[in-house]
Amino acid sequence: MSRIGKMPIPLPAGVEARLDGDRLEVKGPKGVLEHRIPKGIQVEVADGVIRVQRESDRRPHRALHGLTRTLVANMVTGVTEGFRKQLEIVGVGYRAEVQGNVLNLTLGYSHPVRYPIPEGIGITVERNVLITVEGIDKQKVGQVAAEIRAFRKPEPYKGKGIRYVGEHVRRKVGKGSAAGR
């Protein structure tokens, strides 16, 4: 039995879950999320708790058991607290700003990079170098943060670029140190 899959998911106050066939809908103070339950996995909503079970010990069912439980738990967390990723911009002249529904990035290219903010995602910029991506869908928040980071990944020689807050960039030495031989 999956150690993660067999753990019950408690529903906090103000959150309600509704099962409609193979669709699970979780509604909370921050919004509504919906997920399709795969075949071979049963979800039971009762007494303020969601339980996820599998119909057999076959390999595909074992693989989906813990995954489905984690996705449902992330839905509950998303509609109550939400998710957040922070990115920092490192580099002289690199900056970001939000104008309406577009994130404008100046990253040393000959043109500014314009990133349209997807629906359901909130982006704020502090001090022109700290980007915060927030939303209720964990996968969407992570995807948007990865797309923003991909515009200028941190390079290993000077460390310039967009990185996650707390991310360690391994630095390389470069050619200048070989001249001293």
CYANA upper distance limits for C-alpha pairs under 8 A (distance plus 0.5 A):
  1 MET  CA      5 GLY  CA      8.11
  1 MET  CA      6 LYS  CA      7.60
  1 MET  CA     62 ARG  CA      8.34
  2 SER  CA      6 LYS  CA      6.52
  2 SER  CA     62 ARG  CA      7.63
  2 SER  CA     65 HIS  CA      7.47
  2 SER  CA     66 GLY  CA      6.71
  3 ARG  CA      7 MET  CA      7.41
  3 ARG  CA     66 GLY  CA      8.23
  4 ILE  CA     66 GLY  CA      5.83
  4 ILE  CA     69 ARG  CA      7.75
  4 ILE  CA     70 THR  CA      8.17
  5 GLY  CA     52 VAL  CA      6.92
  5 GLY  CA     53 GLN  CA      7.70
  5 GLY  CA     65 HIS  CA      5.80
  5 GLY  CA     66 GLY  CA      4.53
  5 GLY  CA     67 LEU  CA      7.96
  5 GLY  CA     68 THR  CA      8.12
  5 GLY  CA     69 ARG  CA      5.89
  5 GLY  CA     70 THR  CA      8.14
  6 LYS  CA     51 ARG  CA      7.82
  6 LYS  CA     52 VAL  CA      7.13
  6 LYS  CA     53 GLN  CA      7.43
  6 LYS  CA     66 GLY  CA      8.31
  7 MET  CA     51 ARG  CA      7.83
  8 PRO  CA     49 VAL  CA      6.85
  8 PRO  CA     50 ILE  CA      6.33
  8 PRO  CA     51 ARG  CA      5.49
  8 PRO  CA     52 VAL  CA      7.84
  9 ILE  CA     49 VAL  CA      6.02
  9 ILE  CA     50 ILE  CA      5.49
  9 ILE  CA     51 ARG  CA      6.94
  9 ILE  CA     69 ARG  CA      8.47
  9 ILE  CA     73 ALA  CA      6.75
 10 PRO  CA     48 GLY  CA      6.66
 10 PRO  CA     49 VAL  CA      5.04
 10 PRO  CA     50 ILE  CA      6.94
 11 LEU  CA     15 VAL  CA      6.57
 11 LEU  CA     16 GLU  CA      7.63
 11 LEU  CA     48 GLY  CA      5.71
 11 LEU  CA     49 VAL  CA      6.07
 11 LEU  CA     50 ILE  CA      7.78
 11 LEU  CA     76 VAL  CA      7.66
 12 PRO  CA     48 GLY  CA      8.21
 14 GLY  CA     28 GLY  CA      6.47
 14 GLY  CA     29 PRO  CA      7.23
 15 VAL  CA     26 VAL  CA      7.58
 15 VAL  CA     27 LYS  CA      6.15
 15 VAL  CA     28 GLY  CA      4.94
 15 VAL  CA     29 PRO  CA      7.71
 15 VAL  CA     76 VAL  CA      8.05
 15 VAL  CA     79 VAL  CA      8.19
 15 VAL  CA     80 THR  CA      7.92
 16 GLU  CA     26 VAL  CA      6.37
 16 GLU  CA     27 LYS  CA      5.84
 16 GLU  CA     28 GLY  CA      7.09
 17 ALA  CA     24 LEU  CA      7.50
 17 ALA  CA     25 GLU  CA      6.15
 17 ALA  CA     26 VAL  CA      4.91
 17 ALA  CA     27 LYS  CA      6.79
 17 ALA  CA     45 VAL  CA      7.46
 18 ARG  CA     24 LEU  CA      6.34
 18 ARG  CA     25 GLU  CA      5.71
 18 ARG  CA     26 VAL  CA      6.99
 18 ARG  CA     45 VAL  CA      7.87
 19 LEU  CA     23 ARG  CA      6.38
 19 LEU  CA     24 LEU  CA      5.11
 19 LEU  CA     25 GLU  CA      6.88
 19 LEU  CA     43 VAL  CA      8.41
 19 LEU  CA     44 GLU  CA      8.48
 19 LEU  CA     45 VAL  CA      7.93
 20 ASP  CA     24 LEU  CA      6.84
 20 ASP  CA     25 GLU  CA      8.40
 22 ASP  CA     36 ARG  CA      6.13
 22 ASP  CA     37 ILE  CA      5.58
 22 ASP  CA     38 PRO  CA      7.79
 23 ARG  CA     34 GLU  CA      7.36
 23 ARG  CA     35 HIS  CA      6.24
 23 ARG  CA     36 ARG  CA      5.02
 23 ARG  CA     37 ILE  CA      6.45
 24 LEU  CA     34 GLU  CA      6.17
 24 LEU  CA     35 HIS  CA      5.80
 24 LEU  CA     36 ARG  CA      6.78
 24 LEU  CA     37 ILE  CA      7.46
 25 GLU  CA     32 VAL  CA      7.53
 25 GLU  CA     33 LEU  CA      6.33
 25 GLU  CA     34 GLU  CA      4.93
 25 GLU  CA     35 HIS  CA      7.08
 26 VAL  CA     32 VAL  CA      6.25
 26 VAL  CA     33 LEU  CA      5.89
 26 VAL  CA     34 GLU  CA      6.86
 26 VAL  CA     75 MET  CA      7.29
 26 VAL  CA     76 VAL  CA      7.16
 26 VAL  CA     79 VAL  CA      8.00
 27 LYS  CA     31 GLY  CA      6.52
 27 LYS  CA     32 VAL  CA      4.95
 27 LYS  CA     33 LEU  CA      7.10
 27 LYS  CA     79 VAL  CA      7.13
 28 GLY  CA     32 VAL  CA      6.83
 28 GLY  CA     76 VAL  CA      8.32
 28 GLY  CA     79 VAL  CA      5.36
 28 GLY  CA     80 THR  CA      6.42
 29 PRO  CA     79 VAL  CA      6.70
 29 PRO  CA     80 THR  CA      6.54
 30 LYS  CA     78 GLY  CA      8.15
 30 LYS  CA     79 VAL  CA      5.37
 30 LYS  CA     80 THR  CA      6.56
 30 LYS  CA     81 GLU  CA      8.04
 30 LYS  CA     82 GLY  CA      7.84
 30 LYS  CA    136 ILE  CA      7.62
 31 GLY  CA     79 VAL  CA      6.04
 31 GLY  CA    136 ILE  CA      7.89
 32 VAL  CA     79 VAL  CA      7.12
 33 LEU  CA     75 MET  CA      6.88
 33 LEU  CA     79 VAL  CA      7.85
 33 LEU  CA    136 ILE  CA      8.49
 33 LEU  CA    137 ASP  CA      8.06
 35 HIS  CA     72 VAL  CA      8.28
 37 ILE  CA     41 ILE  CA      7.25
 37 ILE  CA     42 GLN  CA      8.12
 37 ILE  CA     43 VAL  CA      8.26
 37 ILE  CA     68 THR  CA      7.82
 38 PRO  CA     64 LEU  CA      8.20
 40 GLY  CA     54 ARG  CA      6.35
 40 GLY  CA     55 GLU  CA      5.86
 40 GLY  CA     56 SER  CA      7.93
 40 GLY  CA     61 HIS  CA      6.50
 41 ILE  CA     52 VAL  CA      7.53
 41 ILE  CA     53 GLN  CA      6.30
 41 ILE  CA     54 ARG  CA      4.97
 41 ILE  CA     55 GLU  CA      6.66
 41 ILE  CA     61 HIS  CA      7.43
 41 ILE  CA     64 LEU  CA      7.93
 41 ILE  CA     65 HIS  CA      7.17
 42 GLN  CA     52 VAL  CA      6.34
 42 GLN  CA     53 GLN  CA      5.68
 42 GLN  CA     54 ARG  CA      6.47
 42 GLN  CA     55 GLU  CA      7.73
 43 VAL  CA     50 ILE  CA      7.44
 43 VAL  CA     51 ARG  CA      6.24
 43 VAL  CA     52 VAL  CA      5.12
 43 VAL  CA     53 GLN  CA      6.89
 44 GLU  CA     50 ILE  CA      6.19
 44 GLU  CA     51 ARG  CA      5.69
 44 GLU  CA     52 VAL  CA      7.00
 45 VAL  CA     49 VAL  CA      6.47
 45 VAL  CA     50 ILE  CA      5.11
 45 VAL  CA     51 ARG  CA      7.07
 46 ALA  CA     50 ILE  CA      7.04
 51 ARG  CA     69 ARG  CA      8.45
 52 VAL  CA     65 HIS  CA      7.65
 52 VAL  CA     68 THR  CA      7.99
 52 VAL  CA     69 ARG  CA      6.45
 53 GLN  CA     65 HIS  CA      7.24
 54 ARG  CA     61 HIS  CA      6.60
 54 ARG  CA     62 ARG  CA      7.75
 54 ARG  CA     65 HIS  CA      6.57
 55 GLU  CA     61 HIS  CA      7.79
 56 SER  CA     61 HIS  CA      7.00
 56 SER  CA     62 ARG  CA      8.33
 57 ASP  CA     61 HIS  CA      6.89
 57 ASP  CA     62 ARG  CA      6.48
 58 ARG  CA     62 ARG  CA      6.72
 59 ARG  CA     63 ALA  CA      6.66
 60 PRO  CA     64 LEU  CA      6.74
 61 HIS  CA     65 HIS  CA      6.51
 62 ARG  CA     66 GLY  CA      7.91
 63 ALA  CA     67 LEU  CA      7.42
 64 LEU  CA     68 THR  CA      6.27
 65 HIS  CA     69 ARG  CA      6.89
 66 GLY  CA     70 THR  CA      6.65
 67 LEU  CA     71 LEU  CA      6.67
 68 THR  CA     72 VAL  CA      6.65
 69 ARG  CA     73 ALA  CA      6.64
 70 THR  CA     74 ASN  CA      6.59
 71 LEU  CA     75 MET  CA      6.78
 72 VAL  CA     76 VAL  CA      6.95
 73 ALA  CA     77 THR  CA      6.75
 74 ASN  CA     78 GLY  CA      6.37
 74 ASN  CA    137 ASP  CA      8.39
 74 ASN  CA    138 LYS  CA      7.42
 75 MET  CA     79 VAL  CA      6.81
 75 MET  CA    136 ILE  CA      8.14
 75 MET  CA    137 ASP  CA      7.52
 75 MET  CA    138 LYS  CA      8.48
 76 VAL  CA     80 THR  CA      6.91
 77 THR  CA     81 GLU  CA      6.17
 77 THR  CA     82 GLY  CA      6.84
 78 GLY  CA     82 GLY  CA      4.55
 78 GLY  CA     83 PHE  CA      6.68
 78 GLY  CA    135 GLY  CA      8.04
 78 GLY  CA    136 ILE  CA      4.76
 78 GLY  CA    137 ASP  CA      6.50
 78 GLY  CA    138 LYS  CA      7.47
 79 VAL  CA    136 ILE  CA      6.26
 81 GLU  CA    136 ILE  CA      8.22
 82 GLY  CA    134 GLU  CA      7.59
 82 GLY  CA    135 GLY  CA      6.13
 82 GLY  CA    136 ILE  CA      4.93
 82 GLY  CA    137 ASP  CA      7.91
 82 GLY  CA    138 LYS  CA      8.38
 83 PHE  CA    134 GLU  CA      6.16
 83 PHE  CA    135 GLY  CA      6.01
 83 PHE  CA    136 ILE  CA      6.31
 83 PHE  CA    137 ASP  CA      7.63
 83 PHE  CA    138 LYS  CA      6.45
 83 PHE  CA    141 VAL  CA      7.51
 84 ARG  CA    132 THR  CA      7.34
 84 ARG  CA    133 VAL  CA      6.09
 84 ARG  CA    134 GLU  CA      4.97
 84 ARG  CA    135 GLY  CA      7.24
 84 ARG  CA    141 VAL  CA      7.48
 85 LYS  CA    132 THR  CA      6.40
 85 LYS  CA    133 VAL  CA      5.73
 85 LYS  CA    134 GLU  CA      7.15
 85 LYS  CA    141 VAL  CA      7.55
 85 LYS  CA    142 GLY  CA      7.59
 85 LYS  CA    145 ALA  CA      7.24
 85 LYS  CA    164 TYR  CA      8.09
 86 GLN  CA    130 LEU  CA      7.52
 86 GLN  CA    131 ILE  CA      6.18
 86 GLN  CA    132 THR  CA      5.01
 86 GLN  CA    133 VAL  CA      6.74
 86 GLN  CA    145 ALA  CA      8.36
 86 GLN  CA    164 TYR  CA      6.40
 86 GLN  CA    165 VAL  CA      6.15
 87 LEU  CA    130 LEU  CA      6.40
 87 LEU  CA    131 ILE  CA      5.54
 87 LEU  CA    132 THR  CA      6.91
 87 LEU  CA    145 ALA  CA      7.93
 87 LEU  CA    149 ARG  CA      8.10
 87 LEU  CA    162 ILE  CA      7.07
 87 LEU  CA    163 ARG  CA      5.97
 87 LEU  CA    164 TYR  CA      4.77
 87 LEU  CA    165 VAL  CA      5.80
 88 GLU  CA    129 VAL  CA      6.07
 88 GLU  CA    130 LEU  CA      5.14
 88 GLU  CA    131 ILE  CA      6.65
 88 GLU  CA    162 ILE  CA      6.25
 88 GLU  CA    163 ARG  CA      6.01
 88 GLU  CA    164 TYR  CA      6.58
 88 GLU  CA    165 VAL  CA      6.36
 89 ILE  CA     94 TYR  CA      7.15
 89 ILE  CA     95 ARG  CA      7.27
 89 ILE  CA    129 VAL  CA      5.37
 89 ILE  CA    130 LEU  CA      7.00
 89 ILE  CA    131 ILE  CA      8.47
 89 ILE  CA    160 LYS  CA      8.17
 89 ILE  CA    161 GLY  CA      6.35
 89 ILE  CA    162 ILE  CA      5.07
 89 ILE  CA    163 ARG  CA      7.05
 90 VAL  CA     94 TYR  CA      7.38
 90 VAL  CA    129 VAL  CA      7.88
 90 VAL  CA    159 GLY  CA      7.69
 90 VAL  CA    160 LYS  CA      5.50
 90 VAL  CA    161 GLY  CA      5.85
 90 VAL  CA    162 ILE  CA      6.83
 90 VAL  CA    163 ARG  CA      8.35
 91 GLY  CA    159 GLY  CA      8.39
 91 GLY  CA    160 LYS  CA      5.35
 91 GLY  CA    161 GLY  CA      6.87
 93 GLY  CA    106 THR  CA      7.89
 93 GLY  CA    107 LEU  CA      7.88
 93 GLY  CA    108 GLY  CA      7.69
 94 TYR  CA    105 LEU  CA      8.04
 94 TYR  CA    106 THR  CA      5.80
 94 TYR  CA    107 LEU  CA      5.30
 94 TYR  CA    108 GLY  CA      7.03
 94 TYR  CA    129 VAL  CA      8.08
 95 ARG  CA    105 LEU  CA      6.44
 95 ARG  CA    106 THR  CA      5.78
 95 ARG  CA    107 LEU  CA      7.30
 95 ARG  CA    128 ASN  CA      5.61
 95 ARG  CA    129 VAL  CA      5.95
 96 ALA  CA    103 LEU  CA      7.51
 96 ALA  CA    104 ASN  CA      6.13
 96 ALA  CA    105 LEU  CA      4.97
 96 ALA  CA    106 THR  CA      6.76
 96 ALA  CA    125 VAL  CA      7.32
 96 ALA  CA    128 ASN  CA      5.61
 96 ALA  CA    129 VAL  CA      6.68
 96 ALA  CA    131 ILE  CA      8.15
 97 GLU  CA    103 LEU  CA      6.40
 97 GLU  CA    104 ASN  CA      5.82
 97 GLU  CA    105 LEU  CA      7.18
 97 GLU  CA    125 VAL  CA      6.56
 97 GLU  CA    128 ASN  CA      6.74
 98 VAL  CA    102 VAL  CA      6.36
 98 VAL  CA    103 LEU  CA      5.06
 98 VAL  CA    104 ASN  CA      6.57
 98 VAL  CA    123 ILE  CA      8.04
 98 VAL  CA    124 THR  CA      7.41
 98 VAL  CA    125 VAL  CA      7.34
 99 GLN  CA    103 LEU  CA      6.88
 99 GLN  CA    104 ASN  CA      7.66
101 ASN  CA    116 PRO  CA      6.64
101 ASN  CA    117 ILE  CA      6.07
102 VAL  CA    114 ARG  CA      6.90
102 VAL  CA    115 TYR  CA      6.06
102 VAL  CA    116 PRO  CA      4.92
102 VAL  CA    117 ILE  CA      6.01
103 LEU  CA    114 ARG  CA      6.29
103 LEU  CA    115 TYR  CA      5.49
103 LEU  CA    116 PRO  CA      6.74
103 LEU  CA    117 ILE  CA      7.16
103 LEU  CA    123 ILE  CA      8.35
104 ASN  CA    112 PRO  CA      7.12
104 ASN  CA    113 VAL  CA      6.28
104 ASN  CA    114 ARG  CA      5.24
104 ASN  CA    115 TYR  CA      6.92
105 LEU  CA    112 PRO  CA      6.23
105 LEU  CA    113 VAL  CA      5.47
105 LEU  CA    114 ARG  CA      6.90
105 LEU  CA    115 TYR  CA      8.40
106 THR  CA    111 HIS  CA      8.05
106 THR  CA    112 PRO  CA      5.47
106 THR  CA    113 VAL  CA      6.87
107 LEU  CA    112 PRO  CA      7.62
107 LEU  CA    113 VAL  CA      8.04
107 LEU  CA    152 ARG  CA      7.48
107 LEU  CA    161 GLY  CA      8.08
113 VAL  CA    151 PHE  CA      8.48
115 TYR  CA    148 ILE  CA      8.33
117 ILE  CA    121 ILE  CA      7.29
117 ILE  CA    122 GLY  CA      8.02
117 ILE  CA    123 ILE  CA      7.91
120 GLY  CA    135 GLY  CA      6.64
120 GLY  CA    136 ILE  CA      7.97
121 ILE  CA    133 VAL  CA      7.41
121 ILE  CA    134 GLU  CA      6.27
121 ILE  CA    135 GLY  CA      5.36
121 ILE  CA    136 ILE  CA      8.41
121 ILE  CA    140 LYS  CA      8.34
121 ILE  CA    141 VAL  CA      7.44
122 GLY  CA    133 VAL  CA      6.36
122 GLY  CA    134 GLU  CA      5.56
122 GLY  CA    135 GLY  CA      6.70
123 ILE  CA    131 ILE  CA      7.40
123 ILE  CA    132 THR  CA      6.05
123 ILE  CA    133 VAL  CA      5.20
123 ILE  CA    134 GLU  CA      6.85
124 THR  CA    131 ILE  CA      6.36
124 THR  CA    132 THR  CA      5.75
124 THR  CA    133 VAL  CA      7.36
125 VAL  CA    129 VAL  CA      7.41
125 VAL  CA    130 LEU  CA      6.01
125 VAL  CA    131 ILE  CA      5.11
125 VAL  CA    132 THR  CA      6.84
126 GLU  CA    130 LEU  CA      5.58
126 GLU  CA    131 ILE  CA      7.11
133 VAL  CA    141 VAL  CA      6.89
133 VAL  CA    144 VAL  CA      8.05
133 VAL  CA    145 ALA  CA      7.08
134 GLU  CA    141 VAL  CA      6.77
135 GLY  CA    140 LYS  CA      8.19
135 GLY  CA    141 VAL  CA      6.48
136 ILE  CA    141 VAL  CA      8.31
137 ASP  CA    141 VAL  CA      6.76
138 LYS  CA    142 GLY  CA      6.72
139 GLN  CA    143 GLN  CA      6.59
140 LYS  CA    144 VAL  CA      6.62
141 VAL  CA    145 ALA  CA      6.72
142 GLY  CA    146 ALA  CA      6.62
143 GLN  CA    147 GLU  CA      6.67
144 VAL  CA    148 ILE  CA      6.75
145 ALA  CA    149 ARG  CA      6.66
146 ALA  CA    150 ALA  CA      6.59
147 GLU  CA    151 PHE  CA      7.40
148 ILE  CA    152 ARG  CA      8.47
148 ILE  CA    162 ILE  CA      8.30
149 ARG  CA    153 LYS  CA      6.21
149 ARG  CA    162 ILE  CA      5.73
149 ARG  CA    163 ARG  CA      6.76
149 ARG  CA    164 TYR  CA      8.37
150 ALA  CA    162 ILE  CA      8.37
151 PHE  CA    162 ILE  CA      8.29
152 ARG  CA    161 GLY  CA      5.55
152 ARG  CA    162 ILE  CA      6.24
153 LYS  CA    160 LYS  CA      8.44
153 LYS  CA    161 GLY  CA      5.67
153 LYS  CA    162 ILE  CA      5.98
153 LYS  CA    163 ARG  CA      7.30
154 PRO  CA    159 GLY  CA      5.95
154 PRO  CA    160 LYS  CA      5.76
154 PRO  CA    161 GLY  CA      4.65
154 PRO  CA    162 ILE  CA      6.20
154 PRO  CA    163 ARG  CA      6.64
154 PRO  CA    169 VAL  CA      7.56
155 GLU  CA    159 GLY  CA      5.58
155 GLU  CA    160 LYS  CA      6.27
155 GLU  CA    161 GLY  CA      7.03
155 GLU  CA    169 VAL  CA      8.47
156 PRO  CA    169 VAL  CA      7.23
156 PRO  CA    170 ARG  CA      6.61
156 PRO  CA    171 ARG  CA      5.14
156 PRO  CA    172 LYS  CA      6.06
157 TYR  CA    171 ARG  CA      6.14
157 TYR  CA    172 LYS  CA      5.81
157 TYR  CA    173 VAL  CA      7.27
157 TYR  CA    174 GLY  CA      7.08
158 LYS  CA    171 ARG  CA      7.87
159 GLY  CA    169 VAL  CA      7.26
159 GLY  CA    171 ARG  CA      7.44
163 ARG  CA    167 GLU  CA      6.89
173 VAL  CA    177 SER  CA      7.43
175 LYS  CA    179 ALA  CA      7.77
176 GLY  CA    180 GLY  CA      8.37
